[in-house]
Amino acid sequence: MNWGLQNRLSRIINPKTGHCVMLAVDHGYFQGPTTGLRNLGKTVIPLLPHADALMITRGALRNWIPPKIEKPIVLRVSGGQSILKELSNEIITTSIQDAIRINASAITCSVFIGGEYEKQSIENLSKIVNDGEDYGIPVLAVTAVGKEMVRDSKYLSLASRICVEIGAHIVKTYYCENFSEVVEACGNVPVVIAGGKKIEEKAALQMAHDAVKDGAAGVDMGRNIFQSDNPVGMIKAVRAIVHENKTVDEAFGIYKKK
Ligand code: 5RP
């Protein structure tokens, strides 16, 4: 791994602990004005002090986030589908040159293993890994789950391992039973979990806790933070689990403080 790539990676995943709390707010790229992100800046700016990195598209960044922020940006560079259509039909939307201009610390796209456009999504990942290697920018690969996919360790290990084999530097996937098998399938590549659809806060904290216990480097969580009735409390609670080894009850107490 070249120096620049390692240096950018260590801005996202704390090299001392191997842990990370990434805030995902890239949902608009296929969901439009997602609940909680209609005015993205209003929601996200108060959360930034508590996030290690921000996952976002270039358009949202330019519209709602001031360039003076110091948080590392994980730039979503894929898109091309919407919730109204076949989600796996993605293309690369953002060039490596624009990612460099933005000063992205990592770039990211989704793979749709078992999806109609599986191969195209793997081509997208291959392209951004090749570009990233050229310019020292790490790649986070997201294992997107189509409607028909079972979110079990067999499927998520298959999808995550393919990302690793293509050359991803971080894998984002979903928590599942026997999650340690998914982590094991990724070798030395750090794995972070998505939160998925909004669930009750304590259940989301339990999921983050169990994922870290099973070997995840942390979370790349969106809706379970920004759609909470107390988003700042929720990100602080997730942080307490990922970085401070707090119990779910202790973290839930942090979330409840207004
Ligand atoms: C889709 C994505 C998302 O847009 C997002 O990052 C998911 O985060 P969460 O599930 O925690 O809301 O990666 O595949």
Residues whose N, C-alpha, C, O or C-beta is under 5 A from the ligand:
A	BS01	5RP	A24 D26 H27 V142 A144 A194 G195 G196 K197 D220 M221 G222 R223 N224
